[in-house]
Amino acid sequence: MDQTHASSPLAGAVHDLATEVVLALRSGDHLATVCGAAGIDEENRTGIAAARVIGADLLLPSVLYGRHPHPGDVAVLDRAAREFPPKPDAPAATAWSHWHMISTLQRMAPPVPGAAAPATCAEPDAAWLEEAPWQAFTHQLSVLAPLAVPAAPSAVRRAAANRAVDLARGFVRAVRRRDWLQAAGAGRWLAATGGEPATLGLERGLDFVELMGGHDPRVTLHVRAARLMAEARAR
C-alpha cells in the first residue's frame, strides 16, 4: 500500500480519507470532519475524486453512531455525487455505488445551502447477483461493501442475506489468497446481515485480516465497521 499511496495524488487522497474515516470510527466523534482532517474541501478536484472512490463510507461514522454528519463532509460527498455520475455503460457496481451515495445523502444530511437537491436516483438492477458464481458474487459484494450498513435496505443487501454461505466461502477463499480488501469487504457484509455460519469464526477471521492487511486503511475501515455492527447486534 505504501507504493500505491505514493503512485498518484488520487491514491494518496483515497488513503488519507480512508484513514480519517477509521480514526472517526475509533473515536466515535461525530463532530470531527473527515475531509477537513485530510485537507480536502469541495473545491479540491483530487479530493472530490477520492471521495467518489470512498463513496458513502465518507459518512460512515455518522451512519453507525446515529449522529449528524459534519457539513463539510456532506458538501464533499454531495459534490462527488454530482461531479462523477455513472456513465450509461458503467459497470453495475458503479451504478450501485452512486445510488448509495445519493440515498445516504438523502437519509443522513439536510440539503447543502445554496445547492440543488440531489436528483432522485432509482435503485439499479441486481438480478445479475442472483445467478453469479460464488467467487464472482463475493468479489462484487466486496466492491459494494459501503452498502453494508444498518437500516439501508436494498436489493444488494437482500442478495447478501440470501447467499450468506456463498459469502462465507468467498471470505475464506479471499483469506487464503491473501486478498485482504476482498476478505474485509465480505466480512463486513456477513457482519451486517448476521447470516454467517457459526463454524466460520468470523470475529477471529476479521482479526487476522486486519493484522495482515491493516496497512491498507480501507481494510481497517471495513473490519472496524464489521465489528461495530456485530457489537450492535449483540446488544
LUMMARMI-547171 format. One record per residue: residue number from 0; residue in one letter; z, x, y of N, C-alpha, C in turn. Coordinates in steps of 0.001 Angstrom, whole numbers. Layout:
N
{rec NUM,'A',{Z,X,Y},{Z,X,Y},{Z,X,Y}},
...
***
This chain:
235
{rec 0,'M',{0,826,-1207},{0,0,0},{0,854,1249}},
{rec 1,'D',{564,2072,1157},{558,2945,2323},{-863,3271,2738}},
{rec 2,'Q',{-1746,3499,1731},{-3130,3790,2052},{-3804,2566,2642}},
{rec 3,'T',{-3528,1396,2070},{-4111,167,2591},{-3639,-93,4010}},
{rec 4,'H',{-2338,157,4222},{-1759,-76,5535},{-2465,763,6590}},
{rec 5,'A',{-2840,1995,6217},{-3451,2914,7172},{-4959,2743,7264}},
{rec 6,'S',{-5563,1904,6405},{-7009,1860,6304},{-7666,1142,7471}},
{rec 7,'S',{-6959,209,8127},{-7570,-528,9225},{-6483,-1165,10074}},
{rec 8,'P',{-6802,-1445,11339},{-5827,-2160,12175},{-5450,-3520,11591}},
{rec 9,'L',{-6418,-4222,10973},{-6114,-5526,10394},{-5119,-5398,9243}},
{rec 10,'A',{-5343,-4429,8356},{-4419,-4235,7247},{-3027,-3900,7758}},
{rec 11,'G',{-2958,-3097,8820},{-1657,-2767,9393},{-973,-3979,9985}},
{rec 12,'A',{-1748,-4844,10652},{-1169,-6045,11255},{-682,-7010,10175}},
{rec 13,'V',{-1437,-7148,9082},{-1006,-8000,7965},{294,-7469,7369}},
{rec 14,'H',{356,-6162,7185},{1563,-5519,6660},{2758,-5799,7560}},
{rec 15,'D',{2565,-5645,8869},{3667,-5838,9816},{4125,-7298,9858}},
{rec 16,'L',{3177,-8237,9840},{3543,-9647,9866},{4301,-10037,8602}},
{rec 17,'A',{3803,-9603,7448},{4484,-9920,6193},{5890,-9332,6173}},
{rec 18,'T',{6037,-8129,6711},{7353,-7501,6773},{8315,-8314,7621}},
{rec 19,'E',{7839,-8809,8764},{8699,-9594,9639},{9061,-10945,9019}},
{rec 20,'V',{8146,-11545,8263},{8477,-12782,7550},{9599,-12521,6543}},
{rec 21,'V',{9493,-11415,5825},{10533,-11054,4853},{11882,-10873,5545}},
{rec 22,'L',{11888,-10182,6677},{13143,-9973,7400},{13740,-11304,7857}},
{rec 23,'A',{12891,-12213,8319},{13379,-13527,8746},{13912,-14325,7565}},
{rec 24,'L',{13260,-14211,6407},{13745,-14905,5213},{15110,-14377,4787}},
{rec 25,'R',{15293,-13076,4936},{16574,-12486,4539},{17691,-12853,5497}},
{rec 26,'S',{17362,-12950,6780},{18406,-13198,7774},{18679,-14680,7980}},
{rec 27,'G',{17656,-15509,7730},{17802,-16931,7986},{17802,-17275,9459}},
{rec 28,'D',{17403,-16339,10309},{17431,-16548,11762},{16170,-17283,12193}},
{rec 29,'H',{16284,-18585,12429},{15113,-19381,12757},{14646,-19174,14185}},
{rec 30,'L',{15470,-18534,15015},{15073,-18322,16404},{14274,-17030,16588}},
{rec 31,'A',{14316,-16163,15592},{13575,-14916,15694},{12077,-15207,15640}},
{rec 32,'T',{11320,-14467,16422},{9874,-14628,16399},{9248,-13594,15485}},
{rec 33,'V',{8567,-14067,14465},{7889,-13174,13528},{6792,-12403,14255}},
{rec 34,'C',{5961,-13119,14987},{4829,-12476,15656},{5283,-11541,16771}},
{rec 35,'G',{6265,-11984,17556},{6756,-11132,18631},{7333,-9836,18116}},
{rec 36,'A',{8056,-9901,16989},{8635,-8683,16411},{7553,-7734,15932}},
{rec 37,'A',{6403,-8300,15546},{5287,-7469,15091},{4359,-7074,16234}},
{rec 38,'G',{4711,-7458,17470},{3895,-7106,18628},{2601,-7884,18718}},
{rec 39,'I',{2615,-9135,18237},{1399,-9950,18196},{1609,-11213,19011}},
{rec 40,'D',{621,-11542,19861},{638,-12820,20560},{-721,-13484,20380}},
{rec 41,'E',{-887,-14667,20989},{-2092,-15450,20735},{-3336,-14878,21396}},
{rec 42,'E',{-3181,-13819,22180},{-4337,-13164,22787},{-4754,-11906,22029}},
{rec 43,'N',{-4011,-11572,21003},{-4281,-10367,20218},{-5239,-10728,19089}},
{rec 44,'R',{-6486,-10333,19204},{-7513,-10747,18243},{-7202,-10241,16830}},
{rec 45,'T',{-6799,-8990,16731},{-6461,-8457,15407},{-5257,-9188,14826}},
{rec 46,'G',{-4288,-9462,15689},{-3106,-10176,15230},{-3422,-11588,14782}},
{rec 47,'I',{-4352,-12256,15477},{-4756,-13610,15088},{-5437,-13575,13727}},
{rec 48,'A',{-6277,-12572,13506},{-6927,-12432,12201},{-5894,-12171,11108}},
{rec 49,'A',{-4883,-11372,11427},{-3826,-11106,10451},{-3038,-12373,10138}},
{rec 50,'A',{-2805,-13192,11163},{-2115,-14465,10948},{-2934,-15368,10039}},
{rec 51,'R',{-4264,-15297,10145},{-5114,-16092,9247},{-4960,-15616,7811}},
{rec 52,'V',{-4777,-14327,7619},{-4566,-13797,6268},{-3217,-14260,5712}},
{rec 53,'I',{-2182,-14183,6534},{-845,-14618,6110},{-805,-16133,5934}},
{rec 54,'G',{-1558,-16850,6758},{-1635,-18300,6648},{-339,-18982,7051}},
{rec 55,'A',{-82,-20123,6426},{1081,-20926,6792},{2396,-20223,6501}},
{rec 56,'D',{2371,-19136,5732},{3605,-18379,5500},{4161,-17790,6784}},
{rec 57,'L',{3384,-17802,7845},{3896,-17354,9137},{5107,-18185,9552}},
{rec 58,'L',{5131,-19454,9153},{6249,-20347,9483},{7179,-20554,8282}},
{rec 59,'L',{7032,-19743,7248},{7811,-19953,6025},{9320,-19942,6239}},
{rec 60,'P',{9884,-19052,7068},{11342,-19096,7270},{11817,-20458,7780}},
{rec 61,'S',{11081,-21034,8709},{11458,-22352,9229},{11285,-23431,8169}},
{rec 62,'V',{10228,-23323,7355},{9986,-24306,6302},{11129,-24298,5291}},
{rec 63,'L',{11526,-23109,4849},{12535,-23020,3793},{13949,-23268,4300}},
{rec 64,'Y',{14222,-22951,5563},{15559,-23175,6111},{15669,-24504,6864}},
{rec 65,'G',{14539,-25224,6969},{14575,-26529,7604},{14902,-26487,9077}},
{rec 66,'R',{14351,-25506,9793},{14651,-25341,11209},{13361,-25276,12020}},
{rec 67,'H',{13495,-25410,13320},{12320,-25383,14175},{11736,-23971,14234}},
{rec 68,'P',{10416,-23843,14141},{9794,-22524,14264},{9769,-22056,15709}},
{rec 69,'H',{9635,-20761,15901},{9545,-20200,17244},{8210,-20607,17868}},
{rec 70,'P',{8220,-21023,19133},{6967,-21451,19780},{5874,-20380,19752}},
{rec 71,'G',{6270,-19118,19847},{5267,-18056,19807},{4558,-17985,18477}},
{rec 72,'D',{5298,-18199,17391},{4686,-18190,16068},{3777,-19399,15874}},
{rec 73,'V',{4215,-20539,16397},{3387,-21751,16329},{2070,-21524,17065}},
{rec 74,'A',{2146,-20911,18238},{944,-20677,19040},{-36,-19759,18319}},
{rec 75,'V',{484,-18719,17670},{-386,-17784,16958},{-1034,-18460,15753}},
{rec 76,'L',{-249,-19203,14974},{-816,-19887,13808},{-1845,-20930,14233}},
{rec 77,'D',{-1536,-21652,15309},{-2480,-22646,15827},{-3791,-21978,16241}},
{rec 78,'R',{-3678,-20849,16913},{-4883,-20129,17349},{-5668,-19615,16144}},
{rec 79,'A',{-4977,-19136,15131},{-5645,-18635,13932},{-6411,-19748,13226}},
{rec 80,'A',{-5799,-20934,13150},{-6474,-22058,12502},{-7734,-22456,13262}},
{rec 81,'R',{-7687,-22356,14599},{-8844,-22740,15413},{-9928,-21661,15400}},
{rec 82,'E',{-9509,-20409,15424},{-10457,-19307,15535},{-11182,-19018,14224}},
{rec 83,'F',{-10542,-19325,13102},{-11119,-18959,11806},{-11187,-20161,10863}},
{rec 84,'P',{-11943,-21192,11239},{-12117,-22313,10307},{-13010,-21879,9141}},
{rec 85,'P',{-12867,-22513,7996},{-13712,-22119,6853},{-15168,-22499,7088}},
{rec 86,'K',{-16064,-21643,6653},{-17489,-21943,6742},{-17853,-22952,5651}},
{rec 87,'P',{-18981,-23621,5793},{-19365,-24623,4794},{-19437,-24068,3365}},
{rec 88,'D',{-19799,-22792,3240},{-19924,-22207,1910},{-18702,-21366,1534}},
{rec 89,'A',{-17604,-21560,2236},{-16399,-20776,1962},{-15833,-21114,585}},
{rec 90,'P',{-15166,-20151,-58},{-14520,-20435,-1349},{-13495,-21551,-1213}},
{rec 91,'A',{-13249,-22225,-2317},{-12300,-23337,-2297},{-10922,-22888,-1830}},
{rec 92,'A',{-10512,-21686,-2223},{-9196,-21204,-1821},{-9086,-21065,-310}},
{rec 93,'T',{-10176,-20662,342},{-10172,-20542,1799},{-10017,-21914,2448}},
{rec 94,'A',{-10723,-22904,1915},{-10602,-24263,2451},{-9178,-24788,2275}},
{rec 95,'W',{-8564,-24517,1139},{-7199,-24977,907},{-6204,-24274,1823}},
{rec 96,'S',{-6404,-22985,2038},{-5513,-22243,2919},{-5575,-22801,4339}},
{rec 97,'H',{-6788,-23098,4804},{-6954,-23654,6142},{-6310,-25033,6235}},
{rec 98,'W',{-6520,-25867,5217},{-5897,-27189,5189},{-4377,-27081,5271}},
{rec 99,'H',{-3823,-26098,4547},{-2366,-25959,4533},{-1834,-25467,5873}},
{rec 100,'M',{-2581,-24606,6551},{-2170,-24168,7881},{-2067,-25362,8825}},
{rec 101,'I',{-3099,-26197,8815},{-3108,-27348,9724},{-2020,-28340,9352}},
{rec 102,'S',{-1861,-28632,8065},{-844,-29602,7660},{555,-29077,7952}},
{rec 103,'T',{754,-27768,7849},{2059,-27189,8168},{2341,-27305,9670}},
{rec 104,'L',{1337,-27026,10483},{1498,-27179,11929},{1835,-28623,12286}},
{rec 105,'Q',{1150,-29563,11677},{1391,-30974,11983},{2783,-31408,11526}},
{rec 106,'R',{3247,-30830,10424},{4543,-31227,9871},{5713,-30550,10557}},
{rec 107,'M',{5531,-29294,10954},{6658,-28475,11391},{6774,-28293,12898}},
{rec 108,'A',{5671,-28427,13609},{5703,-27988,15004},{5163,-29053,15937}},
{rec 109,'P',{5747,-29172,17133},{5178,-30049,18163},{3887,-29445,18686}},
{rec 110,'P',{3054,-30228,19343},{1805,-29692,19886},{2064,-28540,20856}},
{rec 111,'V',{1171,-27565,20844},{1263,-26447,21780},{908,-26952,23174}},
{rec 112,'P',{1755,-26712,24190},{1462,-27200,25545},{96,-26730,26024}},
{rec 113,'G',{-673,-27675,26523},{-1978,-27334,27060},{-3083,-27229,26040}},
{rec 114,'A',{-2744,-27333,24751},{-3755,-27203,23709},{-4046,-28568,23103}},
{rec 115,'A',{-5275,-28720,22644},{-5631,-29959,21956},{-4933,-29999,20602}},
{rec 116,'A',{-4648,-31194,20147},{-4003,-31339,18846},{-4936,-30819,17755}},
{rec 117,'P',{-4383,-30214,16695},{-5239,-29741,15610},{-6056,-30887,15033}},
{rec 118,'A',{-7300,-30593,14720},{-8157,-31614,14138},{-7616,-32033,12774}},
{rec 119,'T',{-7788,-33300,12470},{-7373,-33782,11159},{-8213,-33096,10094}},
{rec 120,'C',{-7574,-32646,9058},{-8265,-31893,8010},{-8019,-32585,6675}},
{rec 121,'A',{-9069,-33084,6066},{-8930,-33776,4791},{-8586,-32785,3684}},
{rec 122,'E',{-7795,-33233,2733},{-7426,-32374,1609},{-8669,-32020,798}},
{rec 123,'P',{-8901,-30723,569},{-10091,-30332,-209},{-9994,-30787,-1664}},
{rec 124,'D',{-11107,-30631,-2361},{-11158,-30988,-3778},{-10428,-29931,-4608}},
{rec 125,'A',{-9739,-30381,-5648},{-9034,-29451,-6530},{-9382,-29675,-7993}},
{rec 126,'A',{-10439,-30455,-8252},{-10808,-30741,-9635},{-11149,-29465,-10401}},
{rec 127,'W',{-11660,-28469,-9692},{-12034,-27218,-10338},{-10846,-26507,-10968}},
{rec 128,'L',{-9641,-26795,-10477},{-8458,-26156,-11054},{-8085,-26721,-12420}},
{rec 129,'E',{-8438,-27977,-12644},{-8012,-28634,-13874},{-8635,-28017,-15114}},
{rec 130,'E',{-9876,-27547,-14987},{-10584,-27003,-16144},{-10667,-25482,-16135}},
{rec 131,'A',{-10108,-24840,-15138},{-10196,-23376,-15059},{-9419,-22725,-16205}},
{rec 132,'P',{-9961,-21672,-16829},{-9187,-20937,-17834},{-7872,-20453,-17233}},
{rec 133,'W',{-6861,-20272,-18071},{-5534,-19978,-17540},{-5501,-18686,-16737}},
{rec 134,'Q',{-6363,-17720,-17110},{-6386,-16471,-16346},{-6900,-16713,-14930}},
{rec 135,'A',{-8027,-17440,-14832},{-8580,-17747,-13507},{-7669,-18693,-12741}},
{rec 136,'F',{-7044,-19613,-13454},{-6116,-20543,-12823},{-4973,-19785,-12154}},
{rec 137,'T',{-4401,-18822,-12872},{-3302,-18032,-12313},{-3764,-17241,-11098}},
{rec 138,'H',{-4947,-16662,-11189},{-5472,-15896,-10049},{-5609,-16785,-8811}},
{rec 139,'Q',{-6216,-17962,-8978},{-6418,-18852,-7846},{-5099,-19359,-7274}},
{rec 140,'L',{-4162,-19686,-8153},{-2860,-20159,-7666},{-2117,-19059,-6921}},
{rec 141,'S',{-2259,-17814,-7365},{-1576,-16725,-6662},{-2165,-16526,-5273}},
{rec 142,'V',{-3473,-16709,-5125},{-4098,-16641,-3810},{-3566,-17754,-2914}},
{rec 143,'L',{-3276,-18899,-3528},{-2796,-20064,-2789},{-1274,-20180,-2808}},
{rec 144,'A',{-581,-19082,-3021},{880,-19115,-3087},{1540,-19679,-1829}},
{rec 145,'P',{973,-19527,-615},{1615,-20151,546},{1783,-21666,425}},
{rec 146,'L',{989,-22315,-441},{1140,-23756,-634},{2375,-24098,-1463}},
{rec 147,'A',{2967,-23093,-2100},{4132,-23312,-2956},{5393,-23368,-2112}},
{rec 148,'V',{5601,-24514,-1474},{6789,-24751,-650},{7300,-26159,-927}},
{rec 149,'P',{8572,-26404,-654},{9111,-27749,-887},{8490,-28781,55}},
{rec 150,'A',{8512,-30026,-383},{8117,-31160,459},{6717,-31001,1036}},
{rec 151,'A',{5825,-30379,267},{4437,-30243,712},{3524,-30632,-448}},
{rec 152,'P',{3443,-31930,-767},{2626,-32359,-1898},{1149,-32090,-1663}},
{rec 153,'S',{470,-31739,-2713},{-971,-31502,-2640},{-1509,-31529,-4062}},
{rec 154,'A',{-2826,-31624,-4177},{-3451,-31585,-5495},{-3231,-30233,-6161}},
{rec 155,'V',{-3144,-29166,-5371},{-2881,-27845,-5938},{-1479,-27797,-6536}},
{rec 156,'R',{-523,-28341,-5834},{836,-28364,-6357},{922,-29187,-7648}},
{rec 157,'R',{221,-30308,-7686},{224,-31122,-8904},{-402,-30368,-10061}},
{rec 158,'A',{-1470,-29633,-9784},{-2099,-28826,-10839},{-1143,-27753,-11341}},
{rec 159,'A',{-409,-27127,-10424},{560,-26098,-10816},{1655,-26690,-11694}},
{rec 160,'A',{2145,-27873,-11327},{3200,-28513,-12115},{2697,-28923,-13494}},
{rec 161,'N',{1439,-29353,-13569},{881,-29811,-14836},{512,-28669,-15773}},
{rec 162,'R',{365,-27467,-15218},{-62,-26328,-16042},{947,-25190,-15954}},
{rec 163,'A',{2213,-25545,-16035},{3272,-24541,-15912},{3203,-23496,-17031}},
{rec 164,'V',{2859,-23928,-18228},{2764,-22979,-19347},{1648,-21967,-19091}},
{rec 165,'D',{513,-22436,-18577},{-577,-21515,-18242},{-153,-20542,-17147}},
{rec 166,'L',{573,-21051,-16162},{1065,-20169,-15096},{2035,-19132,-15644}},
{rec 167,'A',{2894,-19539,-16570},{3835,-18598,-17177},{3079,-17515,-17947}},
{rec 168,'R',{2047,-17911,-18672},{1219,-16925,-19377},{570,-15976,-18387}},
{rec 169,'G',{87,-16537,-17284},{-536,-15708,-16273},{448,-14768,-15609}},
{rec 170,'F',{1680,-15234,-15406},{2722,-14379,-14830},{2966,-13167,-15726}},
{rec 171,'V',{3120,-13416,-17022},{3361,-12319,-17969},{2166,-11365,-17987}},
{rec 172,'R',{972,-11916,-17998},{-238,-11082,-18017},{-313,-10217,-16763}},
{rec 173,'A',{-4,-10799,-15598},{-57,-10030,-14353},{963,-8893,-14367}},
{rec 174,'V',{2152,-9149,-14912},{3159,-8088,-15005},{2657,-6966,-15910}},
{rec 175,'R',{2097,-7324,-17042},{1591,-6309,-17970},{451,-5508,-17364}},
{rec 176,'R',{-336,-6143,-16510},{-1452,-5456,-15847},{-1019,-4772,-14550}},
{rec 177,'R',{259,-4883,-14240},{837,-4280,-13042},{187,-4817,-11756}},
{rec 178,'D',{-231,-6057,-11823},{-774,-6752,-10648},{396,-7492,-10004}},
{rec 179,'W',{1146,-6762,-9201},{2420,-7286,-8703},{2235,-8440,-7734}},
{rec 180,'L',{1167,-8413,-6948},{947,-9501,-5995},{618,-10798,-6727}},
{rec 181,'Q',{-216,-10719,-7753},{-529,-11915,-8525},{704,-12419,-9275}},
{rec 182,'A',{1481,-11503,-9832},{2703,-11908,-10535},{3676,-12596,-9580}},
{rec 183,'A',{3823,-12047,-8375},{4743,-12645,-7405},{4270,-14030,-6988}},
{rec 184,'G',{2964,-14191,-6789},{2437,-15499,-6416},{2614,-16525,-7520}},
{rec 185,'A',{2346,-16125,-8765},{2540,-17037,-9893},{4014,-17392,-10049}},
{rec 186,'G',{4874,-16398,-9894},{6312,-16660,-9986},{6801,-17593,-8902}},
{rec 187,'R',{6228,-17479,-7722},{6602,-18382,-6619},{6238,-19820,-6967}},
{rec 188,'W',{5067,-20021,-7552},{4679,-21370,-7966},{5621,-21921,-9028}},
{rec 189,'L',{5977,-21093,-9987},{6876,-21554,-11042},{8233,-21942,-10469}},
{rec 190,'A',{8712,-21163,-9507},{9993,-21492,-8867},{9881,-22759,-8037}},
{rec 191,'A',{8730,-22960,-7402},{8547,-24132,-6545},{8490,-25425,-7353}},
{rec 192,'T',{7855,-25365,-8525},{7684,-26577,-9323},{8808,-26758,-10340}},
{rec 193,'G',{9510,-25674,-10661},{10619,-25777,-11600},{10203,-26072,-13019}},
{rec 194,'G',{8968,-25754,-13371},{8494,-26107,-14705},{8350,-24936,-15651}},
{rec 195,'E',{8917,-23771,-15302},{8726,-22603,-16159},{9453,-22766,-17494}},
{rec 196,'P',{8869,-22259,-18589},{9560,-22308,-19881},{10877,-21535,-19813}},
{rec 197,'A',{11886,-22042,-20497},{13200,-21394,-20454},{13147,-19981,-21013}},
{rec 198,'T',{12193,-19728,-21911},{12094,-18408,-22541},{11444,-17363,-21644}},
{rec 199,'L',{10923,-17773,-20496},{10187,-16830,-19647},{11105,-15788,-19015}},
{rec 200,'G',{12320,-16187,-18635},{13195,-15260,-17925},{12661,-14960,-16540}},
{rec 201,'L',{12343,-16026,-15794},{11672,-15847,-14503},{12504,-15044,-13523}},
{rec 202,'E',{13806,-15287,-13469},{14638,-14582,-12491},{14584,-13072,-12691}},
{rec 203,'R',{14758,-12646,-13940},{14693,-11202,-14218},{13271,-10676,-14023}},
{rec 204,'G',{12295,-11513,-14367},{10917,-11091,-14174},{10599,-10851,-12710}},
{rec 205,'L',{11095,-11719,-11841},{10871,-11539,-10407},{11595,-10303,-9884}},
{rec 206,'D',{12783,-10040,-10413},{13495,-8820,-10021},{12645,-7588,-10337}},
{rec 207,'F',{12027,-7595,-11515},{11199,-6462,-11936},{9955,-6352,-11066}},
{rec 208,'V',{9330,-7479,-10776},{8140,-7474,-9932},{8463,-6898,-8553}},
{rec 209,'E',{9590,-7311,-7985},{9952,-6786,-6666},{10269,-5295,-6730}},
{rec 210,'L',{10936,-4875,-7793},{11264,-3457,-7943},{9999,-2606,-7998}},
{rec 211,'M',{9024,-3069,-8752},{7815,-2274,-8967},{6790,-2442,-7836}},
{rec 212,'G',{6745,-3619,-7224},{5712,-3878,-6227},{6217,-4097,-4832}},
{rec 213,'G',{7511,-3852,-4612},{8122,-4161,-3333},{7664,-3320,-2172}},
{rec 214,'H',{6867,-2275,-2424},{6300,-1513,-1309},{5271,-2341,-546}},
{rec 215,'D',{4763,-3412,-1192},{3869,-4355,-519},{4727,-5524,-36}},
{rec 216,'P',{4877,-5711,1275},{5756,-6780,1759},{5301,-8169,1355}},
{rec 217,'R',{4018,-8334,1008},{3562,-9642,547},{4183,-9979,-802}},
{rec 218,'V',{4390,-8963,-1635},{5072,-9181,-2912},{6507,-9624,-2657}},
{rec 219,'T',{7192,-8897,-1788},{8577,-9238,-1468},{8668,-10625,-846}},
{rec 220,'L',{7704,-10976,-17},{7679,-12295,610},{7668,-13390,-453}},
{rec 221,'H',{6756,-13280,-1424},{6657,-14307,-2467},{7914,-14346,-3334}},
{rec 222,'V',{8441,-13167,-3654},{9646,-13125,-4502},{10830,-13752,-3769}},
{rec 223,'R',{10975,-13411,-2492},{12090,-13976,-1727},{11952,-15491,-1602}},
{rec 224,'A',{10739,-15961,-1365},{10509,-17404,-1294},{10864,-18066,-2620}},
{rec 225,'A',{10481,-17446,-3729},{10789,-17995,-5043},{12290,-18095,-5254}},
{rec 226,'R',{13009,-17067,-4853},{14463,-17073,-5037},{15119,-18181,-4200}},
{rec 227,'L',{14689,-18325,-2956},{15276,-19357,-2099},{15010,-20753,-2661}},
{rec 228,'M',{13826,-20977,-3189},{13522,-22291,-3746},{14288,-22536,-5037}},
{rec 229,'A',{14424,-21496,-5858},{15204,-21656,-7087},{16677,-21929,-6782}},
{rec 230,'E',{17200,-21246,-5770},{18604,-21487,-5375},{18785,-22900,-4845}},
{rec 231,'A',{17812,-23389,-4073},{17903,-24746,-3550},{17868,-25779,-4671}},
{rec 232,'R',{17055,-25527,-5687},{17004,-26450,-6835},{18313,-26463,-7610}},
{rec 233,'A',{18967,-25304,-7674},{20193,-25179,-8475},{21390,-25839,-7803}},
{rec 234,'R',{21310,-26049,-6462},{22442,-26635,-5756},{22564,-28139,-6015}},
***
